[in-house]
Amino acid sequence: MSARILIVDDEPPIVDVLAYNLQRENYQVVIARDGEEALAQARRERPDLVILDLMLPKLDGIEVCKALRREGDMPIIMLTARDGEIDRVVGLELGADDYVVKPFSVRELMARVKNVLRRSRTTPQPAEPGQEVIHAGPLRLDAARHQVWWGPVELKLTALEFDLVHILARHAGQLLSREQLLAQVWGYDYYGDLRVVDAAVKRLRAKVRAAAPDAEAITTVRGVGYKLVI
């Protein structure tokens, strides 16, 4: 079945361009033109991905993003203005998977859509002998089931956060640069900047600390990258 994508934007030309190009790729398209309608459509349609403008009537995109993250791990790509850097960073820290700056390249946006859907639509499989289970200190990761535990506590991660901790766990104790993480988690054809890595690490670190308040799970080497402590 083709993926269902919710477009949330109040500018008709942008909605038309997005809908046309997504439908050409055989995606199902749902449209909302303000924040309140976006939440209603997301709850009713359960889309595979939300493309979310931050400047919306009734309820802005930041509030929509917060509400969606409280309710689940639905993937989100934000659309932001060229000068909306603060909103961009806030949106990433709230849990958006990615962002695209207006005016955007349709080719770039479609690449982002494919990357996010590829990651989020990986189906957990029954465990089989020899399938990858990683132990790194108190962390245990079951790759087949897409499950991660810190000690006895299972971490509730988005697909993006799972892929990030998976790469860190496979290289536990090793420093990985932000560029390496960007390439391996977001994809080799990724056009984005390094702030998406920083924001995702910050969210992952917060979830580990919620499970183990004293844990120093992911250390930062300033200006270089991150490593999983073992």
Secondary structure, 3 states (H helix, E strand, C coil): CCCEEEEECCCHHHHHHHHHHHHHCCCEEEEECCHHHHHHHHHHHCCCEEEEECCCCCCCHHHHHHHHHHHCCCCEEEEECCCCHHHHHHHHHHCCCEEEECCCCHHHHHHHHHHHHHHHCCCCCCCCCCCCEEEECCEEEECCCCEEEECCEEECCCHHHHHHHHHHHHCCCCCEEHHHHHHHHHCCCCCCCCHHHHHHHHHHHHHHHHHCCCCCCEEEECCCEEEECC
